[in-house]
Amino acid sequence: MEGKILQVVGQVAGIGGLALAVMLFLFKDIIRKNIFPKLPPGAAERILTLLIRGVLLVTLVGMGLWVLVVLAGPKS
């Protein structure tokens, strides 16, 4: 199922969307693991903060690259 989703996202959103979908699937697996109750509160918070920042960074880079492609696209 995930392979089909990645294929559709790659076709619709391009490379940036594909990278975002892969990151979200990886982060979903990390969050699903039952490691957070075993970690100290500071470490669990740090991991979640890094995950959120990583998704935000990839999203911003993808949007920036999309803008560059649109602005530098073929001139008619």
MOPAC internal coordinates of N, CA, C and O (Angstrom, degrees):
PM7 1SCF
backbone

  N    0.0000 0     0.00 0     0.00 0    0    0    0
  C    1.4429 1     0.00 0     0.00 0    1    0    0
  C    1.5154 1   110.86 1     0.00 0    2    1    0
  O    1.2310 1   120.06 1   136.29 1    3    2    1
  N    1.3389 1   117.49 1   -43.71 1    3    2    1
  C    1.4540 1   120.06 1  -179.33 1    5    3    2
  C    1.5220 1   111.22 1   -64.25 1    6    5    3
  O    1.2310 1   120.16 1   145.57 1    7    6    5
  N    1.3170 1   117.30 1   -34.43 1    7    6    5
  C    1.4594 1   120.47 1   178.16 1    9    7    6
  C    1.5147 1   111.68 1   -63.24 1   10    9    7
  O    1.2310 1   120.53 1   139.76 1   11   10    9
  N    1.3139 1   116.59 1   -40.24 1   11   10    9
  C    1.4675 1   121.07 1   178.54 1   13   11   10
  C    1.5214 1   110.23 1   -66.62 1   14   13   11
  O    1.2310 1   120.38 1   139.38 1   15   14   13
  N    1.3353 1   116.88 1   -40.62 1   15   14   13
  C    1.4653 1   120.97 1   178.23 1   17   15   14
  C    1.5203 1   110.20 1   -63.48 1   18   17   15
  O    1.2310 1   120.14 1   135.67 1   19   18   17
  N    1.3329 1   117.34 1   -44.33 1   19   18   17
  C    1.4663 1   120.69 1   178.91 1   21   19   18
  C    1.5184 1   111.30 1   -62.09 1   22   21   19
  O    1.2310 1   120.33 1   142.34 1   23   22   21
  N    1.3344 1   116.98 1   -37.66 1   23   22   21
  C    1.4647 1   120.09 1   179.46 1   25   23   22
  C    1.5272 1   110.36 1   -65.40 1   26   25   23
  O    1.2310 1   120.27 1   135.53 1   27   26   25
  N    1.3233 1   117.09 1   -44.47 1   27   26   25
  C    1.4623 1   120.50 1  -179.57 1   29   27   26
  C    1.5239 1   110.66 1   -66.08 1   30   29   27
  O    1.2310 1   120.21 1   136.09 1   31   30   29
  N    1.3267 1   117.20 1   -43.91 1   31   30   29
  C    1.4671 1   120.49 1   179.47 1   33   31   30
  C    1.5166 1   110.57 1   -63.24 1   34   33   31
  O    1.2310 1   120.00 1   139.96 1   35   34   33
  N    1.3249 1   117.61 1   -40.04 1   35   34   33
  C    1.4565 1   121.21 1   178.64 1   37   35   34
  C    1.5129 1   112.64 1   -63.46 1   38   37   35
  O    1.2310 1   120.34 1   142.24 1   39   38   37
  N    1.3296 1   116.96 1   -37.76 1   39   38   37
  C    1.4586 1   120.42 1   179.45 1   41   39   38
  C    1.5193 1   111.41 1   -72.45 1   42   41   39
  O    1.2310 1   120.34 1   141.45 1   43   42   41
  N    1.3221 1   116.95 1   -38.55 1   43   42   41
  C    1.4596 1   120.38 1  -174.98 1   45   43   42
  C    1.5202 1   111.49 1   -82.24 1   46   45   43
  O    1.2310 1   120.24 1   131.75 1   47   46   45
  N    1.3206 1   117.14 1   -48.25 1   47   46   45
  C    1.4635 1   120.94 1  -171.28 1   49   47   46
  C    1.5197 1   113.72 1  -101.41 1   50   49   47
  O    1.2310 1   119.37 1   174.08 1   51   50   49
  N    1.2953 1   118.81 1    -5.92 1   51   50   49
  C    1.4572 1   120.60 1   178.66 1   53   51   50
  C    1.5202 1   112.74 1    79.09 1   54   53   51
  O    1.2310 1   120.99 1    19.48 1   55   54   53
  N    1.3136 1   115.72 1  -160.52 1   55   54   53
  C    1.4633 1   121.95 1  -174.86 1   57   55   54
  C    1.5259 1   111.38 1   -66.32 1   58   57   55
  O    1.2310 1   120.26 1   140.04 1   59   58   57
  N    1.3248 1   117.11 1   -39.96 1   59   58   57
  C    1.4654 1   119.60 1   179.50 1   61   59   58
  C    1.5127 1   112.07 1   -63.25 1   62   61   59
  O    1.2310 1   120.30 1   136.64 1   63   62   61
  N    1.3154 1   117.03 1   -43.36 1   63   62   61
  C    1.4619 1   120.70 1   178.13 1   65   63   62
  C    1.5148 1   112.06 1   -66.11 1   66   65   63
  O    1.2310 1   120.66 1   142.73 1   67   66   65
  N    1.3246 1   116.34 1   -37.27 1   67   66   65
  C    1.4573 1   120.33 1   177.67 1   69   67   66
  C    1.5214 1   110.83 1   -64.34 1   70   69   67
  O    1.2310 1   120.46 1   136.51 1   71   70   69
  N    1.3198 1   116.72 1   -43.49 1   71   70   69
  C    1.4690 1   120.12 1   178.17 1   73   71   70
  C    1.5247 1   110.69 1   -62.94 1   74   73   71
  O    1.2310 1   120.30 1   139.27 1   75   74   73
  N    1.3132 1   117.04 1   -40.73 1   75   74   73
  C    1.4582 1   120.55 1   179.51 1   77   75   74
  C    1.5252 1   110.68 1   -65.48 1   78   77   75
  O    1.2310 1   120.06 1   138.20 1   79   78   77
  N    1.3359 1   117.50 1   -41.80 1   79   78   77
  C    1.4634 1   120.62 1   179.57 1   81   79   78
  C    1.5246 1   111.13 1   -64.17 1   82   81   79
  O    1.2310 1   120.14 1   138.05 1   83   82   81
  N    1.3225 1   117.34 1   -41.95 1   83   82   81
  C    1.4703 1   120.48 1   178.24 1   85   83   82
  C    1.5212 1   110.51 1   -62.94 1   86   85   83
  O    1.2310 1   120.45 1   136.42 1   87   86   85
  N    1.3342 1   116.74 1   -43.58 1   87   86   85
  C    1.4690 1   119.71 1   178.82 1   89   87   86
  C    1.5252 1   111.15 1   -62.29 1   90   89   87
  O    1.2310 1   120.45 1   137.74 1   91   90   89
  N    1.3196 1   116.74 1   -42.26 1   91   90   89
  C    1.4608 1   119.27 1  -179.44 1   93   91   90
  C    1.5222 1   111.39 1   -65.08 1   94   93   91
  O    1.2310 1   119.45 1   141.01 1   95   94   93
  N    1.3408 1   118.65 1   -38.99 1   95   94   93
  C    1.4599 1   120.63 1   177.08 1   97   95   94
  C    1.5307 1   110.61 1   -64.78 1   98   97   95
  O    1.2310 1   120.05 1   138.96 1   99   98   97
  N    1.3346 1   117.52 1   -41.04 1   99   98   97
  C    1.4579 1   120.22 1   178.33 1  101   99   98
  C    1.5203 1   111.65 1   -65.17 1  102  101   99
  O    1.2310 1   120.62 1   135.93 1  103  102  101
  N    1.3260 1   116.43 1   -44.07 1  103  102  101
  C    1.4584 1   119.81 1  -179.43 1  105  103  102
  C    1.5208 1   110.91 1   -66.84 1  106  105  103
  O    1.2310 1   120.20 1   145.53 1  107  106  105
  N    1.3333 1   117.23 1   -34.47 1  107  106  105
  C    1.4607 1   120.58 1   177.65 1  109  107  106
  C    1.5288 1   109.81 1   -62.49 1  110  109  107
  O    1.2310 1   120.44 1   138.94 1  111  110  109
  N    1.3308 1   116.77 1   -41.06 1  111  110  109
  C    1.4613 1   120.13 1   178.50 1  113  111  110
  C    1.5224 1   111.40 1   -66.97 1  114  113  111
  O    1.2310 1   120.41 1   142.60 1  115  114  113
  N    1.3291 1   116.81 1   -37.40 1  115  114  113
  C    1.4638 1   119.82 1   178.83 1  117  115  114
  C    1.5205 1   110.56 1   -66.06 1  118  117  115
  O    1.2310 1   120.46 1   135.90 1  119  118  117
  N    1.3269 1   116.72 1   -44.10 1  119  118  117
  C    1.4615 1   120.23 1  -178.81 1  121  119  118
  C    1.5219 1   110.60 1   -68.72 1  122  121  119
  O    1.2310 1   119.84 1   146.48 1  123  122  121
  N    1.3211 1   117.90 1   -33.52 1  123  122  121
  C    1.4655 1   121.68 1  -178.97 1  125  123  122
  C    1.5329 1   111.94 1   -66.36 1  126  125  123
  O    1.2310 1   120.13 1   150.94 1  127  126  125
  N    1.3229 1   117.36 1   -29.06 1  127  126  125
  C    1.4685 1   119.75 1   179.47 1  129  127  126
  C    1.5236 1   109.02 1   -62.47 1  130  129  127
  O    1.2310 1   120.99 1   -30.05 1  131  130  129
  N    1.2895 1   115.71 1   149.95 1  131  130  129
  C    1.4599 1   120.57 1  -175.98 1  133  131  130
  C    1.5310 1   110.12 1   -94.52 1  134  133  131
  O    1.2310 1   120.35 1  -126.77 1  135  134  133
  N    1.3433 1   116.94 1    53.23 1  135  134  133
  C    1.4576 1   119.77 1  -179.09 1  137  135  134
  C    1.5217 1   112.37 1   -97.90 1  138  137  135
  O    1.2310 1   120.16 1   160.05 1  139  138  137
  N    1.3223 1   117.29 1   -19.95 1  139  138  137
  C    1.4596 1   119.65 1  -173.08 1  141  139  138
  C    1.5230 1   113.83 1   -65.95 1  142  141  139
  O    1.2310 1   118.30 1   141.90 1  143  142  141
  N    1.3528 1   120.85 1   -38.10 1  143  142  141
  C    1.4638 1   118.40 1   176.94 1  145  143  142
  C    1.5334 1   113.15 1   -65.51 1  146  145  143
  O    1.2310 1   120.19 1   156.58 1  147  146  145
  N    1.3253 1   117.23 1   -23.42 1  147  146  145
  C    1.4637 1   120.77 1  -178.42 1  149  147  146
  C    1.5249 1   112.75 1   -83.89 1  150  149  147
  O    1.2310 1   120.31 1   162.45 1  151  150  149
  N    1.3288 1   117.01 1   -17.55 1  151  150  149
  C    1.4648 1   121.38 1  -177.40 1  153  151  150
  C    1.5229 1   111.26 1   -88.09 1  154  153  151
  O    1.2310 1   120.77 1   -26.42 1  155  154  153
  N    1.3335 1   116.13 1   153.58 1  155  154  153
  C    1.4628 1   118.32 1   171.08 1  157  155  154
  C    1.5250 1   109.58 1   -64.17 1  158  157  155
  O    1.2310 1   119.53 1   -27.48 1  159  158  157
  N    1.3367 1   118.49 1   152.52 1  159  158  157
  C    1.4667 1   120.61 1  -176.30 1  161  159  158
  C    1.5361 1   113.58 1   -56.06 1  162  161  159
  O    1.2310 1   119.55 1   143.20 1  163  162  161
  N    1.3071 1   118.46 1   -36.80 1  163  162  161
  C    1.4602 1   120.83 1   179.68 1  165  163  162
  C    1.5127 1   112.51 1   -65.64 1  166  165  163
  O    1.2310 1   120.34 1   140.46 1  167  166  165
  N    1.3261 1   116.96 1   -39.54 1  167  166  165
  C    1.4642 1   120.65 1  -178.88 1  169  167  166
  C    1.5312 1   110.90 1   -69.94 1  170  169  167
  O    1.2310 1   120.27 1   138.29 1  171  170  169
  N    1.3132 1   117.09 1   -41.71 1  171  170  169
  C    1.4701 1   120.16 1   179.09 1  173  171  170
  C    1.5275 1   110.15 1   -63.48 1  174  173  171
  O    1.2310 1   120.73 1   137.72 1  175  174  173
  N    1.3192 1   116.20 1   -42.28 1  175  174  173
  C    1.4654 1   119.76 1   178.58 1  177  175  174
  C    1.5250 1   111.02 1   -63.79 1  178  177  175
  O    1.2310 1   120.33 1   140.10 1  179  178  177
  N    1.3164 1   116.98 1   -39.90 1  179  178  177
  C    1.4643 1   121.32 1   179.89 1  181  179  178
  C    1.5305 1   111.14 1   -64.45 1  182  181  179
  O    1.2310 1   120.05 1   139.07 1  183  182  181
  N    1.3217 1   117.51 1   -40.93 1  183  182  181
  C    1.4662 1   121.24 1   179.22 1  185  183  182
  C    1.5284 1   110.25 1   -64.10 1  186  185  183
  O    1.2310 1   120.51 1   133.76 1  187  186  185
  N    1.3262 1   116.64 1   -46.24 1  187  186  185
  C    1.4657 1   119.50 1   179.90 1  189  187  186
  C    1.5244 1   111.42 1   -64.78 1  190  189  187
  O    1.2310 1   120.33 1   141.88 1  191  190  189
  N    1.3230 1   116.98 1   -38.12 1  191  190  189
  C    1.4640 1   120.36 1   178.18 1  193  191  190
  C    1.5248 1   110.57 1   -64.40 1  194  193  191
  O    1.2310 1   119.98 1   138.03 1  195  194  193
  N    1.3264 1   117.65 1   -41.97 1  195  194  193
  C    1.4613 1   120.62 1   177.86 1  197  195  194
  C    1.5315 1   111.68 1   -64.35 1  198  197  195
  O    1.2310 1   120.23 1   141.68 1  199  198  197
  N    1.3265 1   117.16 1   -38.32 1  199  198  197
  C    1.4638 1   120.12 1   177.26 1  201  199  198
  C    1.5249 1   110.84 1   -63.15 1  202  201  199
  O    1.2310 1   120.35 1   134.83 1  203  202  201
  N    1.3147 1   116.93 1   -45.17 1  203  202  201
  C    1.4606 1   120.60 1   179.92 1  205  203  202
  C    1.5239 1   110.77 1   -64.12 1  206  205  203
  O    1.2310 1   120.29 1   136.35 1  207  206  205
  N    1.3205 1   117.04 1   -43.65 1  207  206  205
  C    1.4676 1   120.34 1   179.00 1  209  207  206
  C    1.5219 1   111.50 1   -65.04 1  210  209  207
  O    1.2310 1   120.18 1   143.16 1  211  210  209
  N    1.3266 1   117.27 1   -36.84 1  211  210  209
  C    1.4635 1   120.44 1   178.59 1  213  211  210
  C    1.5139 1   112.07 1   -63.94 1  214  213  211
  O    1.2310 1   120.51 1   134.97 1  215  214  213
  N    1.3275 1   116.63 1   -45.03 1  215  214  213
  C    1.4672 1   119.85 1   177.91 1  217  215  214
  C    1.5197 1   110.26 1   -64.32 1  218  217  215
  O    1.2310 1   120.09 1   137.82 1  219  218  217
  N    1.3264 1   117.44 1   -42.18 1  219  218  217
  C    1.4593 1   120.94 1   178.85 1  221  219  218
  C    1.5282 1   110.99 1   -61.91 1  222  221  219
  O    1.2310 1   120.15 1   137.13 1  223  222  221
  N    1.3235 1   117.32 1   -42.87 1  223  222  221
  C    1.4595 1   121.17 1  -179.73 1  225  223  222
  C    1.5239 1   111.46 1   -63.22 1  226  225  223
  O    1.2310 1   120.55 1   133.81 1  227  226  225
  N    1.3170 1   116.56 1   -46.19 1  227  226  225
  C    1.4671 1   119.63 1   179.87 1  229  227  226
  C    1.5222 1   110.42 1   -64.04 1  230  229  227
  O    1.2310 1   120.32 1   141.20 1  231  230  229
  N    1.3283 1   117.00 1   -38.80 1  231  230  229
  C    1.4580 1   120.40 1   178.63 1  233  231  230
  C    1.5230 1   111.18 1   -63.95 1  234  233  231
  O    1.2310 1   120.29 1   134.32 1  235  234  233
  N    1.3246 1   117.06 1   -45.68 1  235  234  233
  C    1.4648 1   120.26 1  -179.58 1  237  235  234
  C    1.5267 1   111.97 1   -65.50 1  238  237  235
  O    1.2310 1   120.39 1   139.79 1  239  238  237
  N    1.3249 1   116.87 1   -40.21 1  239  238  237
  C    1.4678 1   120.29 1   178.11 1  241  239  238
  C    1.5255 1   109.81 1   -65.14 1  242  241  239
  O    1.2310 1   120.38 1   137.46 1  243  242  241
  N    1.3238 1   116.88 1   -42.54 1  243  242  241
  C    1.4613 1   120.17 1   178.49 1  245  243  242
  C    1.5135 1   112.23 1   -62.06 1  246  245  243
  O    1.2310 1   120.24 1   137.17 1  247  246  245
  N    1.3349 1   117.15 1   -42.83 1  247  246  245
  C    1.4700 1   120.24 1   178.18 1  249  247  246
  C    1.5202 1   110.82 1   -66.12 1  250  249  247
  O    1.2310 1   120.19 1   140.30 1  251  250  249
  N    1.3228 1   117.25 1   -39.70 1  251  250  249
  C    1.4593 1   120.46 1   178.59 1  253  251  250
  C    1.5177 1   111.90 1   -63.93 1  254  253  251
  O    1.2310 1   120.49 1   137.54 1  255  254  253
  N    1.3170 1   116.67 1   -42.46 1  255  254  253
  C    1.4626 1   119.88 1   178.29 1  257  255  254
  C    1.5194 1   111.44 1   -66.97 1  258  257  255
  O    1.2310 1   120.12 1   144.07 1  259  258  257
  N    1.3195 1   117.37 1   -35.93 1  259  258  257
  C    1.4587 1   120.38 1   176.92 1  261  259  258
  C    1.5276 1   110.28 1   -62.71 1  262  261  259
  O    1.2310 1   120.26 1   137.22 1  263  262  261
  N    1.3222 1   117.10 1   -42.78 1  263  262  261
  C    1.4648 1   121.12 1   178.21 1  265  263  262
  C    1.5254 1   110.04 1   -62.43 1  266  265  263
  O    1.2310 1   120.15 1   136.70 1  267  266  265
  N    1.3313 1   117.32 1   -43.30 1  267  266  265
  C    1.4635 1   120.37 1   178.15 1  269  267  266
  C    1.5239 1   111.62 1   -60.48 1  270  269  267
  O    1.2310 1   120.20 1   136.94 1  271  270  269
  N    1.3021 1   117.23 1   -43.06 1  271  270  269
  C    1.4658 1   120.81 1  -179.45 1  273  271  270
  C    1.5244 1   110.17 1   -65.23 1  274  273  271
  O    1.2310 1   120.55 1   138.68 1  275  274  273
  N    1.3256 1   116.56 1   -41.32 1  275  274  273
  C    1.4734 1   119.44 1  -179.37 1  277  275  274
  C    1.5207 1   110.26 1   -67.07 1  278  277  275
  O    1.2310 1   120.23 1   137.92 1  279  278  277
  N    1.3254 1   117.16 1   -42.08 1  279  278  277
  C    1.4648 1   119.82 1  -178.28 1  281  279  278
  C    1.5200 1   113.06 1   -73.12 1  282  281  279
  O    1.2310 1   119.98 1   145.97 1  283  282  281
  N    1.3240 1   117.64 1   -34.03 1  283  282  281
  C    1.4574 1   121.31 1  -178.39 1  285  283  282
  C    1.5214 1   111.80 1   -99.96 1  286  285  283
  O    1.2310 1   120.28 1  -162.84 1  287  286  285
  N    1.3247 1   117.06 1    17.16 1  287  286  285
  C    1.4506 1   122.06 1  -178.97 1  289  287  286
  C    1.5170 1   111.87 1   -64.46 1  290  289  287
  O    1.2310 1   120.65 1    -1.11 1  291  290  289
  N    1.2932 1   116.37 1   178.89 1  291  290  289
  C    1.4637 1   120.51 1  -178.67 1  293  291  290
  C    1.5348 1   110.46 1   -61.87 1  294  293  291
  O    1.2310 1   121.41 1   -45.60 1  295  294  293
  N    1.3127 1   114.90 1   134.40 1  295  294  293
  C    1.4634 1   121.47 1   179.03 1  297  295  294
  C    1.5260 1   108.87 1   -89.35 1  298  297  295
  O    1.2310 1   120.30 1   -47.23 1  299  298  297
  N    1.3071 1   117.03 1   132.77 1  299  298  297
  C    1.4716 1   121.21 1  -179.45 1  301  299  298
  C    1.5025 1   110.34 1   -86.62 1  302  301  299
  O    1.2310 1   120.10 1   180.00 1  303  302  301

